Amino acid sequence: MTLSKRASWFLIAVGVWTWAIWPNFLRNIWKDDRSWDDGPTGFFTVHLVLTVVSLVIGTVVGWLGIRAARAGRSGVSEKAAPLNRV
């Protein structure tokens, strides 16, 4: 499957946006009084899991966007120039 250049850059932007937003969100949760009571509370734990999962998804989406953008850059399709494998 190939993606358009526009779709590839959108996926890259989503990955960057994820890494720009979620660490700041976690910093704010960390400072919240509801996060700590002789250790992390359920409030903190739920938001930590949400942040980690979102960062993993954002990383994968951004990585797919980068791969798609690089594949679109080559300009030569595999059908036009097959690889010579031994």
N, C-alpha and C positions, 0 to 999 in steps of 0.2 A: 504494500500500500504506500502511495506517495501522498504527501501533503503539499498544498500550495505554499508559496513563500509567505503569503499573508497569514495562513494558519500556523506556520512554523514560528513566525515572529510573535504571534499571539500567545502561543504556548510558552515561549521564552519569557514574555512579559508577565505571564501568570506566575511562573517560577520566581522571577525577581520580586514581584509584588508580594508573594508569600513570604520570602525571606526578609522583606522590608517591614512587614506588618507583624508577624507572629512573635518574633523575639521581643519587640517592644510591648506587645500584649502581655507576654509572660513576665516581663520586668514589672509592669503595672500590677499584675496579679500577685507577684512576689511581695510587693510593698503593701498590699491590702491587709488590713487587720484580721480579716476573716481567714487568711491563709495559714496562720500560725497559732497554735495553742499547745505548747509543750511538744512541738513537732508539727509536721505538715497536716493540715486538715483535709477532709474530703473535698472541700471547695478547691483547695490548691491542687490536689491530686487529679481531680477531673479536668481542670484547666491545663495542667501539665500534659496529661495524655492527649487532650485535644490539640495542644500546640505541637507535640511531637508527631502525631499522625498528620497534621496539616503540613508540617515541614517535610515529611517524607513524601507525601503526595505532591507537594509543590516542587520538590527536587526531581521526582520522576517525570512530572509534566515538563519541567524546564529542560531536562536531559533529552526527552523525546523531541522537543522543539529544536534543540541544538543539533541533534542527529538529523532531523528532517531538513534543517537549513543547510547543513553541510552536504547532504545528499543532493539537494537541489542545486547546489553550487557547481557540481562537477560538470554539468553540461553534456555529458556523454551518457547515454542510457546503456544499460547492460545488453539490450537487444542489438544495439548498433555495434557495440564492441565487446564481445564476450570475453570473459577472463580465461586465460590459458592456465589451466591447473594441471599439475603433474600427478 
